[in-house]
Amino acid sequence: MEITISAAAAEKLNEKINDREGYLKLKYDTEDCGCAVNGVIALWYVPEVDTDDITIETNERNVYMEKSKAVFFDEKMTIDFSKGTNSFQLKSPQQILNGYMSFVVTEKTD
C-alpha cells in the first residue's frame, strides 16, 4: 500500500498536531454505521498504536491502520486538504474514498 500526503495536508496536520506526541492513523470507523462493511474513513491522531496496526511509510510521516481493515482501502492513496471545504480528503486514482474526512485527536487514557 502506498500513501502520499500532499503539501496542503502536511501543513494542516502540523498545525493541528502542534508538537503533540502520537501517531497518525487512518481509521475505518464502523460505530453507529450498522455493520462492519458500512464504515466511514477518518483520520485520527492517537497516543499509541494497537498491536494489530500496520505501518505505511509516506513522504511525510508514517500512517497506521488496522490490518484487518486494509481491505477497505485502495492500493495507492493520497491524503489531501481542501481549503474550500476546510477538510481532509482521502483519494485514490480510482475514487474519492472520503471527501470530507474528519480529523480526531484522541488523548491517552490511564
N, C-alpha and C positions, 0 to 999 in steps of 0.2 A: 504494500500500500504506500502511496506517495501523497504527501500533503505539502502544499505551498501556502505560506502566509504572505498576503500582499503587504505592500508598504503601508497602506492606509490602515489595515487591520493591525499590523505590528505597532504602529503609533498609538492607536486607540487602546490596544491591550496594555501597553506600557503605562498609559495614562490611568487606566482603571486598576491595574495591579499595584502600581505605586510602591514598588520595592517590597511588597509582601513576599514572604516565603511561601512556596507552594508549587502546584503543578497544573498545567493546562490540560483539560480533559474534554473530549467530545463525548457527550453523554446521550445515549438513546433512551430517553425518558418515557416510560410506559405508564407512569402513575396517572390514574383517572382517565386513561385512554381506552379502556375496555378490555384489550388483550395485548399480548406481547408483540404482535405484528403491527399494532396501531400505535406506534410511538412517535415522538417528536424529538428531533435532534436539537440539542442545546450545547452551549459552550460553558463549561464550569471551570472555576479556579478552586482547586481543592488543596487542603493542607497535607494530605497523604494520598498515595496511590494504593489501590487494592491489589491483592496478590494475584488476581486473575486479569489485571490490566496488561495490555501490550504497549510497547513504546514505538512511536513512529517519529523518526527524525525528520525535521523540516529545515527550511532555510533560515528560520529564526530561533526556534526553541522546540524541545521535544513536546509532542502531544500524546496523550494517553487515551486509551479506550478499552472497554471491557472486551476481552477476546471473544466471548460468546455473542456479542452484538456486532462484530465486524461484518457480518453478512448483510447488514442493513446499509452499509456504506459502499461507495464506488472505489475502484482501484486508484484513480487519480482524482484528487480534490484540491480545491483552493478555499482557504478561509479568507474572506474579504470583508471590508467595512464600507457601507454605503452612507455617505454624508446626507444624501437626500432623504433616506428613511431613518437615519440615525440608528442603524442596526447592523449587526454582523450577518454575514451570509456564508453559506456553505454551498459551493458549486462544483460541478464536475463537467467534463466536456459533453456529457450526455444530458445533464439536467441540473436544475437548481434543487438541491436537497432541502434547503431551508433558506428562504429569502429574508426572513425576519427572525434570525436566531437570537434567543435570549442569552445573556451573559450573567452567570450566577457565581457569586463568591461565597464559598462555604467556610465557616470557621471551625477550627478544631474543637471537638467536644471531649471532655475528660470523663 
